[in-house]
Amino acid sequence: MSRAVLFASLLIPLGACELAGAGADAAPGDGPGGAHTRVAKATGGHRRGAAVAAAEGPVLYPEGRRHSPITGEVAAHLRAIADAGPGQDDHVFAKIGDSITEGAGFLRCFDGGKVDLDGRRRLRATIDHFLAGDADGVSPFARASVAAVSGWSARGPLDGTPSYLDQELATLAPRYATVMFGTNDVDYRGHDRFASDLWTIVDTLIDHGVVPVLSTIPPRDDDAEVDARVPVFNQLIRALAQGRQIPLVDFHAELMALPDHGLWRDGVHPSTSHHGACDLTAEGLQSGYDVRNLITLEGLDRARRAVAGEAAPDHEATHRLGRGSHDDPFVADGATVDLGDTRGGERLIDRYDGCGADQDERGPEIVYRLDLDHEAVVEAYVVDRDDTDVDVHILAGDLDGAACVGRGHQDASATVGPGPVYVVVDSFTDADGTAHAGEYLLAIRTR
């Protein structure tokens, strides 16, 4: 099964259910939360659909939740990923990351070290499951991954011929992968380059039938300016996990209440309990590596059981609402993330004159609406890749190019409200009329 088919049901918002004749920018598929019907009609040369049922999109991944929801539909999706790679070893996971993953404190203690589960007997079965795996002569816990190297940005595992990521996948044939990048990227790389590379890593894993378990990154207590960028990077990690409907563990949220944020004295790397990094008692979980080991083991446990067809751990979840259209925008707030696709959008705004912009935005656009009860700064960050070229716009009060108060290719911000505010992701169009529509990651923040 190709990734295009696998994710068609998750990613195409508006045009997915329009009738034949929608044009080259429409794409097939429908949201996983319930099929719906649309009636298409021409209006002034634009495509416009009339909703006849409430739109419900993919399961949302709320901020501050230790584990992203794994409902029945998400579990079925994880099984579909696994089914696409029948040759992968269910007893093996790969480690993909930087020094916080390469370090001896990450997971290795589950193979021969002192382990105190503090009564979490359910996790013993998952430890034993992976101890039975052969990761090139050792267990996956003990494996020193060629795709986890100190100092790496998210670009690191994609370098090499073949890439270090491909080398690790070829050696292990893993069913799962733990993935965490961003601690180094946030220092010197833009959010767009970081997220684009992480996106490629995730899609490469999925193409091999590997279920990625993503993680947010810790705070950067060594540098306040760098740390101020961490929330945006974590939102984009969340957007990617949510968009691909794969497991996410929120390491950042788990660290914030701990003394020194669970970090070593350098303010970057996690600390380790004096009883070792697998001390999962209340005392041990004051240290960052012990916390990461617990939530990663829990994440692998949840993913493993879902793929095995056990009952989904989460019975209910919130879904994305709206269609991304002018008549029915996606419902947004000050912590919205999304992986969208402008190929399913309408073509109703061609230029954003309110921002003094002369860029040709005749391509299809996707619309998000926030309703503010007070004045606030709204920030929007967007990431595209390959031939996709989208821009992000903030519109105050009216859904019209003249209401534009902020725009950019990678980010935009504006002081707006109270009242309705629209964030519009629109497709740039070349002089020859080619609209560079496609997938994008989006993070919206308010302050």
N, C-alpha and C positions, 0 to 999 in steps of 0.2 A: 504494500500500500504506500503510495507516495505521500510526502508531507502535505502537498497541495490538497489531496483528497482528505487526508486525516484531519486537517484544520479548517476545511471549508465550512464546517458547521459552527465554528467558533468565532471566525474573524470577520465575516462579511456582513456589515450592518444593514444598510438601507436597500441597495438594489438587488439583494439576493433573491427576493421573492417577487420582483417585478416580472411582468409578462414578457413574452418574446418581443424583440425589437428594442430592447433597452439600450443597445449600442455597445461599442467595444470596451467601454470602461466598466460595464457591469460584470459581476462575477457570480458563480453559482454558490449555493449553500444557504443555510439558515441557522439561526441561533439555537443552542442546545436546550434552552429553557422552555421550548414549546413552539411547534410550527405555527406559522401565521400566514395569512393571505394578504396580498396587496393588489390593488387595482391601479394600473398605470394609465395615465392619459397625457396628452401633449398640451402644454400651456405656454404659449409664446415661444416655442422652440425648445423649451426645457422639459426634462422628464420630471414628473411630479406624481407621487403615489398617495392614495387615500387609505389610511389605516382602517382595517375593519376588526382588528383584535389587538390587545395590548402586547407590546413587544417586550420580550424578556431575553436578555442576552446571557453571556457566560457568568459563572459564579464569581462574585467579587471577593477579593482578598483584603480584608480590613487591616488598617494599620494597628500595630500593638498586639496582634494575636500571635501567640507562640507558633502555631502551625496553621497554615492555610487550610481551608475546609476541604475535606475529601468526602463529598456526597456520593450517592450512587452514580450520578452522571459523570462526575470526575473520575471515580474508580473505573468506570467503563472505558473512559478515555485513556487512562493509564494502561489498561489491558490492551487497548488497540495499539498503543505505542509498542508494547511488548510483543504483540502478535506480529508486528512488522519486522521483528528481528528474532526469528525462531532459533537461530544459532547462538544467541547470547546465553551466558551461564547465570542462572538464577541465584547462585550462591556467591556471586562476585560483584563488588562495586569498585569503581575507580575513584581516585581522589584528583580533583582538578582545582588548582589554586596557586596561591603565592606562599610566602613564608609561614603564614598562620595555618596553612594546610600541610606544608612540607614538614613543619616542626614536629619534634618527637612527642609533643603534648597532644597531638590530634589523633585520637582513636587507637593508637598503637597499644596502649595499656590494656585494651580488651583482649589482647593476645599475650597472655603470660604475665601481665602486670597485676597489681592489687586492684580488685574491682569490688566496690561496695554499692550495690544497687539500692540500698536503703528500702528494701521491701518491694521493689518494682519487678516482681517475678515474671510478668508478661514479657519484659525485655530480654530475659535469659534465652528464650526460644530464638529470638533474632540474633543474639550474639552467637549462639551455637550454630544457627543456620549459616552465618557467614564464616565462622571458624572452619566449617566444612568446605569452604571454597578454595580453589587453587588459583592464586594470583601469581603465576609464574614461579611456583615453588614455595610460596608462603601464603598465609591468609591475607585477604584484602585489608584487614586491620594493620598488618605488619608491612605491607607493600610500600616501598619507596617509589612513588610515581614519577615517571619522566615528565608528566604534565602538571607537576606541582613543584615550583622552583622559587626560592627566595628572591625577592626583588621584582618579580614578574608583574607586569600589567596584564590586562585581559588579552593583550595581543600575543603574549608569550607562547601559549600552547598552539597558536595558529601558525607560528614560524616553523622553519625547518622543512626539509623535503625527504620523505613525507613529513607532515607536521607532527609536532610532539604529541598532540592530541590523537592524531591518527595512529601514531606508533603505540600509544598506550592502549587504544581500543583494539588494535590488531593483536597485541600481546595478551590481553586479558579477556577479550570478548565479554565485557561486564554487562549485567542486566541493569545496573543502577550506577549513578555517579553523583558524588557530592561536589558541588561547585560553589566557590566563593572567590570573587575578585572585586577590586575597587579600592582597597586600602592604599595601594601604590598609585593607581590611576587618578584618584582624587587630588593627589599632590600636583600633578603636572599635565594631565590630559583633560580635554573637554568632555562634558557629559555625553556628547554625541559619538565621539570616537570610542569611548569606553563601552557605551551601551550597544553600539553596532557590533563590536567584537564579541561581547558577551552573548549577544543574539546569535551570532554565527556559531559560537561554541554550543549553545543550547540546541540549535537546529541540527548541527552535525551529530550530536548525541542522539537526538530523536530519530534522525535518518537511519541510524544504526540499530534502532530498536532499544535504545538505552533510556531509562527513565531518570531524568535529572532531578536532584533535590537541591534547589537553590538556597542561598543564605544571604541575608542582609549583612552589611559590614559593620564592624565596631566603630565607636567614636574615635576621633583623632585628638586625643587630649594633649598631644605635644604641640599643637599649632591651632589657635582659635580660628584663623582665617580658613585653613584647610578644613577644619571640623565643620565650619558653616556650610560647606558644600556637600557634606556627607548625606544630609536628608534628601537632596535631589537625586543623588546616586542611588540611595536606597529605594526611592520611589520608582526609579526606572527599573531596578531589579524586580520590584514588586509588579510593575506593569508587564514585564516579560513573563514572569511566572504565571500571572493571572491570564495573560493573553494566550499562552500555550497550555494553560490549565494543568500545570505540573506543580509538585509540592514546593512550598517555600517555608523555611524556618526563619523567624525574626530574631537573629542573634543580637542585633542592636537593641531591640526593646528589652530583651532579657538582661542585658548588661546595665541598663541605665540606673537601676535602683541599687546596684552593688557599690560597696566602698571602692573608690578610685575606678569605678565602672568596670571592675574586674580585670583591669589592665596591669601589666608589669610597670616598673618605674619609668620605662621609656615612653609611656603613654600611647603606645601603638599596639604592642603584642599582648595577648592574654596572659594572665598570671596562672600559676598552677598551685593547687593545694599542697601543703606539706605531706599529705598522705598519697600524693600522686594525682594524675589528671583524671582518674576514673573513680574518685571519691564523690559519689553522688548523694552524700548526706547533706543536711542543711549547712553544716560547716564547710564542707568541700565546695558546695555550690555558691560560695562567696568568691570563687576564683573563676576567671574567664574560660580557661581551657576545659575545666570540669563542666561548666555550663554548656559550652559548645559540644562537648562529647555527649552530654545527655540529650540535648535537643536534636543533634544529628542522628543519634541512635534511635530516638523516638521517630524522627522523620523517615528513616530507613524502615523502621518497623511498620509504620502506617502505610508506606508505599508498598512494601513487600506483601502485606496482608491484602491490600487492595488488588494487586496484580494476581494474587493467588485466588481471588474470588471470595474472600471472607466478607462479612457484613461491613459496609462502609462505616467508618467511625463517626461521621457527621450526618445527621438526619435532615438538617435544615441549613439553608444558606441564603444570603441575599444575592440577587441577580442584577446585572446591569439593566436599567430600564430606559426606554426610548428607542428610537430608530436612527438617530443621528441626522434626521432630516430637518428642514426648516419648520415644518408643521409639528414635528415630534422630536425635538432634540434629545440627545442622551442627557439623562439627569446627572448633574455634577455637583460637587461641593469643594471645599478647600483642601481635600486630600484625595482627589480623584486621580486614578491611573487607568490607562487603557492601552491595548494593542488594537488599533483600528486599521481600516483599509479604505482609502478614498475611492477605490474602484467601484464601490457600491453607492457613491454619493450623487447628489444633485448638482446641477450647474446653474446656480442662480446668482452667484456673486462673481463678477469678472474682475473688478478692481476694488481697491480699498483706499478710496480718495481721502477719507478722514485722516489717514496716516500719511498723506502726501506720497503715497506709493504708486509707482507707474508699472510695477511688475504685472505681467499678464497672468491672471489667475482664473482663466476660463475653464480650467479642468474641474473635475468634481470635488466637492467639499463635504466634510462631515462637521456637524454642529453639536456643541455641548452648551448647556444652560445652567448657570448658577443663579440663585436668588439670594441676594445679600440684604440683611436687615440693618447694615451699617456700612459706612465707608471703609474700604480695605484696599490693600495692595494685592492685586491678583498677578501671579506669575505663572507662565506656561512654558514648558520645555518639551521640545519635540525632537525625535530622532528618526531619520530615514536612512536607507542604504541602497546600494546598487543603482539602478536606473530611476528609482523613486526620488522625486524632488518635491517636497511639500513645505509650506510655510504656515506659521501659526499666527493667529490674529485675535485680539481682544476687542470686542465691540460692547459699548456701553449703552444700554437702554433699548436699542433697536437692532434688528438683524438685517443690517444694511451696510454696505461698504463705507458710506458716509459717516457711520457711527464708530468707525475704527479709532481706537485710542492707543493701540500698541500692536506692533507686529515684528516678526523677524523670521529668519530661516531656521534658527536653532532655539530661540527663546524670545519671549516678549513679556513685558510687565507694564502695569498701569494702575493708578489709583482710581477706583471706581466705586459705585454704589452710593446709597442703598438702591435696591431695585434689581431688575434682571441684567445679567452680564452674559455675553456669549463668547465662547472660545471656539474659533473656527479653524480647522485644519484644511487648507486648500491646496490644490495641485497646480504647480507652476506649469505653464504652457510655452513651448518654444515658438519661435517666429514662424515655423512651418506648420503650427497647429497641433504638434504632438504634446499631449498632456502627460506629465510624468506622475501618474497616479500609482498608488500602491500602499503597502503596509507601512505603518509608523508606530512608534511608541510615544505616549503622551503622559506628562505629569503636570497636574495643576495644583498650585499651592496658594494659600492666602495668608496674609499677616496684617 
